[in-house]
Each structure stands twice: as C-alpha cells, then as structure tokens.
Amino acid sequence: MMLFSRIQTIDLILIKFQILICGNFAKPVCKFKSSDTVKSKTKEEMASHSKTKSNYKSLMKKGFFEIAATLLHRVKSTSQLSDEEQVLYDMCLCRLSFLPPIDLTNDYCRILSTSQSIDQSMAPIVAEQILRHLKSKMFNHKHSKLLEYFAGNELFTLYLQSFFNVDISIEHKIRELRTTILDLSNDVFSCNASYYNLAVSLAIQACHSDYILDISEDELGKLATLEHECREKETDDYFEKTCFIKLAMYLPPTENLKQKFNSINSKTKVERKLSQHIDERLDYLGDANTVPLLFSRGNIKERAPVTEVKSQYENYPFPRWSNVLTSKSKRTFREHMEHRESSNKSISVPDNIDILVAGCGTGKHVISLAERYYYSTITAIDFSATSLKYARMKVDRATYPDIEFYQADILELTNWERQFHLIESVGVIHHTIDPIRTLKVLVDLLNQGGWMKIGVYSRLARRYIEFARQVIAEENFSDDIEGMRAFRNFVLKSRETSDLRKLIHYADFYNTNHLKDLAFNACEKVFDIPQLKAMLELLGLEFRGFQLDNKRHLSKYRSIFPEDQAGINLDNWASFETENPDTFIGMYQFWCKKK
C-alpha cells in the first residue's frame, strides 16, 4: 500500500467541499428528545431518518467512506447512534483511505480494544491519528517526558499491539522509546505499570514486524548482559520477567525463555497477548510437515530441487496477519457477481460453489473468501509448508468448515481430476517461471463458464520497486535479515526527493517478511495491460473488469470513458493507466470468465 501525501491533500480538500455541499441532506437526527416530542414524531420524520441512512449506504457503496464517517460522526456528537448506524460508522472507520478532519481517537481505541474484525490495512489511518496529536506535543528531547506521554497514550499502545507499524515517524519514536526503556533500572521499570505495559506493547510490535528494526552496537552489548542474566535465573524459581520483556523488544525469544515467561501465573491481558504472538511465531517456524501433500511424495521427488522462491516462503511466510476485516453481509457468489455485473442477471453458478485458491500463502485470502461467500468447499494449495502451517493454524482457530489445505506446485495439477466454479490466484503468477503455462493449468481446472480472479504486478505502478531491486543488486545487499536492515538504513539515508526514498510510503517496508516479498523476491515479473489482453485471448478467457480497492479510480475512468460504464475495455484502461500510473499500486486484480 502506498500513501502519497500530495494525493491525500487533494482528497482532503475534495472531501471538505463534498461535506459542505452534502451537509443539508445528512443533518443529524436527534433521537433523544422529550417524551412528548418522541410521541409526536411524525411518519415524515421517520422517513427522513430512513432516507438519511440510505444516503450513508449510498456514499459507502461509492467508496466515499470518509464523507459517510464524517456525517455519522456529526450525528454521534449530538445523539446516540442506532445499532445500524453504529455498524455503518465502524465499517467506515475500518475502510478509510485517509483521515477526515475530525478526531477519531476514542473511536479507534474502542474498535481496537473490543473488535476482532480489524485488519493491517487500518494501520495507516490509526498512525495518522496518533501523529496528528503528537504534532501538538513538544518534548525538547527529554526522554522521560516522551516515555511518560506514550506510556499514557492508549491509542498508541493499542496500535503497537494490533498492527505492525507503517510510518517512519512512529518508527523513530519506537526506536527512542525502546532505548529509553532498556536504560531504565529494573526497579524503576517494574514499579511503573504504565512503563511496563508500554514495553510489553513494544515487544508485541517487534513480533508483528518480524524484528525488522536494526540494533546498535551499544544496545547489543546491553542485550547480551540481559540475556546472560536471564540464563542465570533459568534454574531458579524466580524469573526476572522485566529482563525478558526488554529482550523481547529487540529479539525473538528462545524456546527456553518463552517457557519461563509462559510459566508466570496471573498474566495481565497484554502479557497474554505477547505470549500468544510468541507462541504462534515459534509454532509456524517449527516442524512444518503438518499439511498433506496433494500428490505422492514420490512425484514431488521427481521434480527439480526446491526453488529459491519456495525456500523464500518457507523462511519468510507471507503475508503476516492477525485478523481479517470481515464483511457483515455474506452472500452467494452469484449474488456478488450479479451485483457487480448489473447488466448481466444470468450468472449461471450454483448457490454453494467449489473454490480453488491457487497459491494461498498464509491463508488470509482463504478466510476472506469464507467470510464473503456461501460455498460448498474451498481447496487451498501452496508449495510452502511453513505458509500452509500458518494458514491451517489460523483457519482451525476460526473453525471454518470444509476448507482443505494441500501442499502442491500449480504445475503439478495438470492431471488433477477436479473442477471448480471459481479459481482465485492473487499475487502468485508473477512469481512463477512461466506465467502463461501456470495459468493454462488453472484454466483447465475451471468449469465451462467458470470464473477466475487473477492478481499480477503492474510494470508502471511497480516502477519504484523495480528501481529498488536494481539498487539492491548493484549495492550487493544480502537477502537475509541483516541485509534487509542494511538496505532499510540505505533507503533512510537517501535524499528526500529520490525515487528510492519513496519506499518508506509502502507498508511492506516495515516488516521483515513483507520487505522480503516487496524488494528481495527471488523471482518477480511485471506486466502491462496489453500483455494481459494478449494473455487472456491466448487462454480463452474473457476480461470482466478490474477489482479496484479505491472506487474513485473507477469513477474517474467512467467519466473519461462514459461509453464503457462496465469498465471492460482493456485498451481504454491502458490509456487510463498511462495518465494515472499509480492506479494499480498494489497490483492488477481482475475478473475473467472461461469462454
């Protein structure tokens, strides 16, 4: 995800203008008046209130979550939201593209502390809210004041516990805070509950980020002393948990130290959360042979040795995630496509479909499908045993039925006697040696008239990453954790205006596994729209439109090409992308249908 401050500023001006012109139709309705007023409430007022709710939904449907959130916030400031309005409001807050000119601190504290339906995609907005408050504070480089402020900042600690950080300014604060805490005496540290809870939150953050931050020589020396102290106390009944927490802010705990920490009785809520994250990390990085092979091991041995790509995802499973941002309205795939293709009301698929996720990674995609559609079965394959173990662990905890995981390479599926109504392969094909051959295997597994959703990198949108990969090769950065840390420091020292510096606006820059996938991938190919068009024609697939997270792009496209409201003309899209090169900043994600 890339965040351009210039684009955000333009959007902020636009939203302020839209809020002003839309304000009249969405005046807050006060629902708590005197009993006489309530009794005399007319049908016209009820209808007006209903229409207002409809307007919120209309705005959300068009992707204007910022406007809807601002209007609902206005209602909330004068009266209590109804249950339906609260659901709409929270949905908006979880899907904002930028922060409206309102204070959402309390709302995000409530959501992060009570909801399981949060997602890493929310991190930039929460970070922006934190920084908005921080800009008004002046610490004059006094570490004690900085520590006191952040230890008492509920939203900051919840942010550390919920996401991996995605902002360079907050990264600087994290570095400063953990150094300050490392230097505190254990007596001061253990006696101050807010300092201790902040340190535990920083330890959770380190786990979320897969320990991406580098460690200074001075810090390494102090950590070595702490580790020695922890080892010395391992055979004693007393365990100095403050030493453990200080270590965990920097380094992944060893199995022995983790067991010592887990043996502590009466853990606080935040300590239990840290234990869970550490346990998960050690579990999925342990023995990964827990997911069955789709075909016999003999067939696997006949293939070439393990590729660099497979080795990468065994050691750096991707993506790392905790929760999935779920939809409140589950529906059939047919209903979804009929809604998407409003001009086509004859989508011929059953209510409960068979789905294949080809290249499921760590399972986030699988769970999002299980949340979105009614299905008969979901079959998920990946060639990384570590990623599959992570996925299986997450799905088992959520108790989704009829989801099967198998270890397999897509190219091994040529003789597989299965057929599917829907196949999704997002972020996979561009990491294969032969993308067209790989896609051909998947097309053969698709029912006649079946649907596919494909995601591949855009050459234009990926231009800064391609430049970064060139720099990595030229400067000979290694692809291990130390090499990635060195590369990050190289980026942070680059000129503010350089193309390399733009990497700090990518969320993946702030997590080890994600940075590995972003800039150090062992095999990566990029595409343009004419290539997609030729590839689909060759494979007998009909293009049925892009899946755009930012619906403003589609609105802009339709205004430029009014004759193509369905958005299915690839030649038009090629022209549009040339003028708007960051349209597909994540990747091309598009629907197609087997002819």
Sequence and secondary structure as in RCSB ss.txt:
>XXXX:A:sequence
MMLFSRIQTIDLILIKFQILICGNFAKPVCKFKSSDTVKSKTKEEMASHSKTKSNYKSLMKKGFFEIAATLLHRV
KSTSQLSDEEQVLYDMCLCRLSFLPPIDLTNDYCRILSTSQSIDQSMAPIVAEQILRHLKSKMFNHKHSKLLEYF
AGNELFTLYLQSFFNVDISIEHKIRELRTTILDLSNDVFSCNASYYNLAVSLAIQACHSDYILDISEDELGKLAT
LEHECREKETDDYFEKTCFIKLAMYLPPTENLKQKFNSINSKTKVERKLSQHIDERLDYLGDANTVPLLFSRGNI
KERAPVTEVKSQYENYPFPRWSNVLTSKSKRTFREHMEHRESSNKSISVPDNIDILVAGCGTGKHVISLAERYYY
STITAIDFSATSLKYARMKVDRATYPDIEFYQADILELTNWERQFHLIESVGVIHHTIDPIRTLKVLVDLLNQGG
WMKIGVYSRLARRYIEFARQVIAEENFSDDIEGMRAFRNFVLKSRETSDLRKLIHYADFYNTNHLKDLAFNACEK
VFDIPQLKAMLELLGLEFRGFQLDNKRHLSKYRSIFPEDQAGINLDNWASFETENPDTFIGMYQFWCKKK
>XXXX:A:secstr
 B  HHHHHHHHHHHHHHHHHHGGGG        HHHHHT  HHHHHHHHHHHHHHHHHHHTT HHHHHHHHHHH
HHHS   HHHHHHHHHHHTS SS  SS  HHHHHHHHHH S   GGGHHHHHHHHHHHHTT   TT HHHHHHHH
HT HHHHHHHHHS    HHHHHHHHHHHHHHHHS HHHHHH HHHHHHHHHHHHHHHHTTS S   HHHHHHHHH
HHHHHHHTTTSS   HHHHHHHHTTS   HHHHHHHHT SS  HHHHHHHHHHHHHHHHTS  TTS BSS HHHH
HHS S  HHHHHHHHS S   S     S  B HHHHHHHHSTT       SSEEEEEES TTSHHHHHHHHHB E
EEEEEEES HHHHHHHHHHHHHHT SSEEEEE  GGGGGG    EEEEEEES GGGSS HHHHHHHHHHTEEEEE
EEEEEE BTTTTHHHHHHHHHHHHHT  SSHHHHHHHHHHHHTS TTSTGGGGGGBGGGGSHHHHHHHH  SS  
 B HHHHHHHHHHHTEEEEEE  SSHHHHHHHHHH TT TT   HHHHHHHHHHSTTTTSS EEEEEEE 
